[in-house]
Amino acid sequence: MPRITGANIAEHVAAQEAAVVEAAQRLFAERGVAAVSLGDIAAEVGLGRTSLYRYFPTKGHILQVWFDREMDPLLARAQAVVDELGPTAAGLHAWLDVQLDFVTDEAHGALVDASAAAPELSPEIVAHFGQRHRELYATLGDILRAGGARTPEEARVRALLVAGLVRSSADLVANGVPASVVREELHRAATAVAGLD
């Protein structure tokens, strides 16, 4: 029977899952997702392949946990700036800054690249990613209502437009446009979309 590390089984499982995700991140960065097998990841962590399957049946499941580990603190930061600054232009700008910092971070880029290269993302995992993004953009709800979004559908459209502005801004930064210029224009455009100007 494998030795339990941690104060209890839940802590042991959490530590093993964290070790697997960290090993997968390293291996994916070194070799690319397609070239890394679950057996490679198991060996890196010191687990048998069948033991790894108990935690993660596919590489897609590893990516899902990696995604959640990044998304949970992002959601908390996004909600905190809205709670602190309220449904104002300043609140929107702080929210946008959190998003832009996140999507231009190297660690997030590695996750996006790994997810794009993973061949076996099940419909359930893809749906999970979509649901977490909807949770993130739901934090804009009060701001969009303050800007005059009258229906849930109108708020959803505005949130998707803001999401598109954030993605485009990240692309501009990646292509060498100064972040300060991009950030200023992102604030201006998103403020107009949100109806706060």
C-alpha positions as CSV (number, residue, x, y, z in Angstrom):
1,M,0.0,0.0,0.0
2,P,1.4,3.4,-0.9
3,R,2.6,5.6,1.9
4,I,0.3,8.5,2.7
5,T,2.1,11.9,2.9
6,G,0.2,14.6,4.6
7,A,-2.0,14.8,7.7
8,N,-4.9,12.9,6.1
9,I,-6.0,11.3,2.8
10,A,-7.4,14.6,1.5
11,E,-4.1,16.4,2.0
12,H,-2.3,13.5,0.4
13,V,-4.5,13.6,-2.6
14,A,-4.2,17.4,-3.0
15,A,-0.4,17.1,-2.7
16,Q,-0.2,14.4,-5.3
17,E,-2.5,16.3,-7.7
18,A,-0.4,19.4,-7.3
19,A,2.8,17.4,-7.9
20,V,1.3,15.9,-11.1
21,V,0.2,19.2,-12.4
22,E,3.6,20.8,-11.8
23,A,5.4,17.9,-13.4
24,A,3.1,18.1,-16.4
25,Q,3.7,21.8,-16.8
26,R,7.5,21.3,-16.8
27,L,7.3,18.4,-19.3
28,F,4.8,20.1,-21.6
29,A,7.1,23.2,-21.7
30,E,10.2,21.1,-22.4
31,R,8.7,18.6,-25.0
32,G,5.3,19.8,-26.0
33,V,2.0,18.2,-25.0
34,A,1.8,15.7,-27.8
35,A,5.3,14.3,-26.9
36,V,4.5,13.7,-23.2
37,S,2.6,10.6,-22.1
38,L,0.8,10.0,-18.9
39,G,3.6,7.5,-18.2
40,D,6.2,10.2,-18.6
41,I,4.3,12.4,-16.1
42,A,3.9,9.5,-13.6
43,A,7.6,8.7,-13.8
44,E,8.5,12.4,-13.2
45,V,6.4,12.3,-10.0
46,G,7.4,8.8,-8.9
47,L,4.0,7.3,-9.4
48,G,3.1,4.1,-11.3
49,R,1.0,4.8,-14.4
50,T,-2.0,3.1,-12.9
51,S,-1.7,5.2,-9.8
52,L,-1.7,8.3,-11.9
53,Y,-4.9,7.2,-13.7
54,R,-6.7,7.4,-10.3
55,Y,-6.0,11.1,-10.2
56,F,-6.1,12.0,-13.9
57,P,-7.4,9.6,-16.6
58,T,-6.2,11.9,-19.4
59,K,-3.9,14.8,-20.0
60,G,-7.0,16.9,-20.5
61,H,-8.0,16.3,-16.9
62,I,-4.5,17.6,-15.9
63,L,-5.1,20.7,-18.0
64,Q,-8.5,21.2,-16.3
65,V,-7.0,21.2,-12.8
66,W,-4.2,23.5,-14.0
67,F,-6.8,25.8,-15.5
68,D,-8.8,25.9,-12.2
69,R,-5.7,26.6,-10.2
70,E,-5.2,29.7,-12.3
71,M,-8.8,30.7,-12.6
72,D,-9.8,30.5,-8.9
73,P,-7.5,33.4,-7.8
74,L,-8.3,35.4,-10.9
75,L,-12.0,35.2,-10.1
76,A,-11.3,36.2,-6.6
77,R,-9.2,39.2,-7.7
78,A,-11.9,40.3,-10.3
79,Q,-14.7,40.1,-7.8
80,A,-12.6,42.0,-5.2
81,V,-12.0,45.0,-7.4
82,V,-15.6,45.2,-8.3
83,D,-16.6,44.9,-4.6
84,E,-14.1,47.6,-3.6
85,L,-14.7,50.1,-6.4
86,G,-18.3,49.4,-7.2
87,P,-20.1,49.7,-10.6
88,T,-18.0,52.6,-11.7
89,A,-15.6,53.4,-14.6
90,A,-12.8,53.1,-12.0
91,G,-14.1,49.6,-11.1
92,L,-14.2,48.6,-14.7
93,H,-10.7,49.9,-15.3
94,A,-9.3,48.0,-12.3
95,W,-11.2,44.8,-13.5
96,L,-9.7,45.2,-17.0
97,D,-6.2,45.6,-15.5
98,V,-6.6,42.4,-13.6
99,Q,-7.6,40.6,-16.8
100,L,-4.9,42.1,-19.0
101,D,-2.2,41.3,-16.5
102,F,-3.5,37.7,-16.3
103,V,-3.8,37.0,-20.1
104,T,-0.4,38.6,-20.8
105,D,1.4,36.6,-18.1
106,E,3.8,33.9,-19.3
107,A,2.2,31.2,-17.2
108,H,-1.2,31.8,-18.7
109,G,0.4,31.7,-22.2
110,A,1.8,28.3,-21.4
111,L,-1.6,27.0,-20.3
112,V,-3.2,28.3,-23.5
113,D,-0.5,26.7,-25.6
114,A,-0.8,23.4,-23.8
115,S,-4.6,23.4,-24.1
116,A,-4.5,24.2,-27.8
117,A,-2.0,21.3,-28.4
118,A,-3.9,18.7,-26.3
119,P,-5.6,16.2,-28.6
120,E,-8.0,14.7,-26.1
121,L,-10.0,17.5,-24.6
122,S,-13.4,15.9,-24.0
123,P,-16.6,17.9,-24.5
124,E,-17.0,17.9,-20.7
125,I,-13.6,19.6,-20.2
126,V,-14.3,22.1,-23.0
127,A,-17.7,22.9,-21.3
128,H,-15.9,23.3,-18.0
129,F,-13.5,25.9,-19.5
130,G,-16.5,27.8,-20.9
131,Q,-18.4,27.7,-17.6
132,R,-15.4,29.1,-15.7
133,H,-15.0,31.9,-18.3
134,R,-18.7,32.7,-17.9
135,E,-18.2,32.9,-14.1
136,L,-15.4,35.4,-14.7
137,Y,-17.4,37.6,-17.0
138,A,-20.4,37.4,-14.6
139,T,-18.3,39.5,-12.2
140,L,-18.9,42.4,-14.6
141,G,-22.7,42.2,-14.0
142,D,-23.1,45.1,-11.6
143,I,-20.8,47.3,-13.7
144,L,-22.8,46.5,-16.9
145,R,-26.1,47.1,-15.2
146,A,-24.8,50.5,-14.0
147,G,-23.9,51.3,-17.6
148,G,-27.5,50.7,-18.7
149,A,-27.7,47.1,-19.8
150,R,-31.4,46.5,-19.5
151,T,-31.7,42.7,-20.0
152,P,-29.5,39.7,-19.2
153,E,-29.0,39.2,-22.9
154,E,-27.8,42.8,-23.4
155,A,-25.4,42.4,-20.4
156,R,-24.1,39.1,-21.9
157,V,-23.4,40.7,-25.3
158,R,-21.6,43.6,-23.6
159,A,-19.5,41.2,-21.5
160,L,-18.5,39.2,-24.6
161,L,-17.5,42.4,-26.3
162,V,-15.4,43.3,-23.3
163,A,-13.9,39.8,-23.4
164,G,-13.0,40.4,-27.1
165,L,-11.3,43.7,-26.3
166,V,-9.2,42.0,-23.6
167,R,-8.1,39.3,-26.0
168,S,-7.3,41.8,-28.7
169,S,-5.3,43.9,-26.2
170,A,-3.3,40.8,-25.1
171,D,-2.5,40.1,-28.8
172,L,-1.3,43.7,-29.2
173,V,0.9,43.5,-26.2
174,A,2.3,40.2,-27.4
175,N,3.1,41.9,-30.8
176,G,5.1,44.6,-29.1
177,V,2.7,47.4,-28.7
178,P,3.6,49.2,-25.4
179,A,1.4,47.9,-22.6
180,S,0.6,51.4,-21.3
181,V,-0.8,52.4,-24.7
182,V,-2.8,49.2,-25.0
183,R,-4.2,49.6,-21.4
184,E,-5.3,53.2,-22.0
185,E,-7.1,52.3,-25.2
186,L,-8.6,49.2,-23.6
187,H,-10.0,51.3,-20.8
188,R,-11.5,53.8,-23.3
189,A,-13.1,51.2,-25.6
190,A,-14.4,49.0,-22.8
191,T,-15.9,52.0,-21.0
192,A,-17.8,52.9,-24.1
193,V,-19.0,49.3,-24.5
194,A,-20.1,49.2,-20.9
195,G,-22.0,52.4,-21.4
196,L,-20.1,54.2,-18.6
197,D,-18.7,57.1,-20.6
